[in-house]
Amino acid sequence: MVQDRAELNDALAAQAFRTFSIQMTNSSGTVLVLQNFFLTGGSWVTPPQAGSSVNPGDTKQYDNFTDAAFTGLGGQMVFIPTTGGTITVNWNWPWGGLATGSATAANLSGISVSSTVINQNTSNPILQVTILNAPST
């Protein structure tokens, strides 16, 4: 079954007209739990699962795609660190526009968040989100 799902995901990605990927790299010492998520355009290559984790040292990728021209992509994911607070990831790529994305933090304890969009001038931009241990004072 897993192999069949992987083959299906590869087939979907190969048919994609364009894809916006979200890469979550957790370089902190805390677990991030996906609380909720939604899309404003397109579909998931593999739908995320609420309650799934991004463990310390892991990188997870979530792919939002469309197989049609003139279609925008976008969405939001909210992660809850086990140390408290929230990390909200937003992305948007309107048809004919620039791919944008960000990660914002609220009430974090002991960790920090940074984000950047790379490959903006391709058919597969990537929002890279990095979670680090916050510097001690």
C-alpha positions in Angstrom: 0.0 0.0 0.0 2.8 2.5 0.9 4.5 1.8 -2.4 1.2 2.4 -4.3 0.7 5.7 -2.4 4.2 6.8 -3.3 3.6 5.9 -6.9 0.4 7.8 -6.9 2.1 10.9 -5.4 4.8 10.7 -8.0 2.2 10.5 -10.7 0.3 13.5 -9.3 3.5 15.6 -9.0 4.5 14.7 -12.6 1.1 16.0 -13.9 1.3 19.2 -11.9 1.2 22.4 -13.9 2.9 24.1 -11.0 3.6 23.2 -7.4 4.3 25.3 -4.2 6.2 23.3 -1.6 6.5 24.1 2.1 9.6 22.7 3.8 9.5 22.6 7.6 13.0 22.0 9.1 12.9 21.5 12.8 16.4 22.2 14.1 15.1 22.9 17.6 14.8 20.6 20.6 11.0 20.6 20.6 8.3 18.7 18.7 6.0 20.6 16.4 2.4 19.3 16.1 0.3 20.1 13.1 -3.0 21.5 14.5 -4.9 22.5 11.4 -4.5 23.4 7.8 -6.5 24.5 4.7 -5.9 25.4 1.1 -7.2 28.5 -0.7 -6.3 27.0 -4.1 -5.0 23.8 -5.7 -4.8 20.4 -4.0 -2.3 18.5 -1.8 0.0 15.9 -3.4 -0.3 14.1 -0.1 -2.8 15.5 2.3 -1.3 16.4 5.7 -2.7 14.7 8.8 -3.8 16.9 11.8 -1.9 15.7 14.9 1.2 14.6 12.9 4.6 15.8 14.2 7.7 17.4 12.9 10.3 16.0 15.3 13.6 17.6 16.2 16.1 17.1 13.4 13.4 16.3 10.8 12.4 18.1 7.6 8.9 17.5 6.3 7.7 18.8 2.9 4.1 19.5 2.0 3.2 20.1 -1.7 0.3 22.2 -2.9 -0.2 21.7 -6.7 -2.5 22.4 -9.6 -2.7 20.6 -12.9 -4.6 23.4 -14.6 -3.4 26.7 -16.0 -4.9 30.0 -14.7 -5.2 28.5 -11.2 -3.8 30.0 -8.0 -2.2 28.1 -5.1 -2.2 28.9 -1.4 -3.1 27.9 2.1 -2.3 27.9 5.7 -0.9 25.5 8.3 -0.8 26.0 12.1 1.8 24.1 14.2 1.9 23.9 17.9 5.3 23.5 19.6 5.2 21.3 22.6 6.9 24.1 24.5 3.9 26.3 23.8 2.8 29.0 21.3 1.9 28.8 17.7 3.6 28.9 14.3 1.4 29.9 11.4 2.6 29.2 7.9 0.9 31.0 5.0 1.6 30.9 1.3 0.0 32.4 -1.8 0.7 32.1 -5.5 -2.0 33.8 -7.6 -2.1 33.1 -11.3 0.2 35.6 -13.0 1.6 36.8 -9.7 4.6 36.3 -7.5 4.8 33.3 -5.1 4.9 34.6 -1.5 5.0 33.0 1.9 5.8 33.5 5.5 5.9 31.9 8.9 4.7 33.9 12.0 5.2 33.0 15.6 3.1 33.8 18.6 4.0 33.2 22.3 6.9 30.9 21.6 9.1 29.7 24.4 12.7 28.8 23.7 12.5 28.6 19.9 12.5 31.0 17.0 11.2 30.8 13.4 12.6 32.1 10.1 11.2 31.7 6.6 12.1 32.5 3.0 10.7 31.7 -0.4 13.2 30.3 -2.9 12.8 29.4 -6.6 10.2 32.2 -7.1 10.8 32.3 -10.8 10.2 28.6 -11.5 7.1 26.4 -11.6 8.1 25.0 -8.1 8.8 27.7 -5.5 9.6 26.5 -2.0 8.7 28.2 1.3 11.6 27.2 3.6 10.6 27.4 7.3 13.3 26.8 9.9 12.7 26.3 13.6 15.7 26.9 15.9 16.4 26.9 19.6 16.2 30.6 20.7 19.5 32.1 21.9 19.7 32.1 25.6 20.1 35.5 27.3 
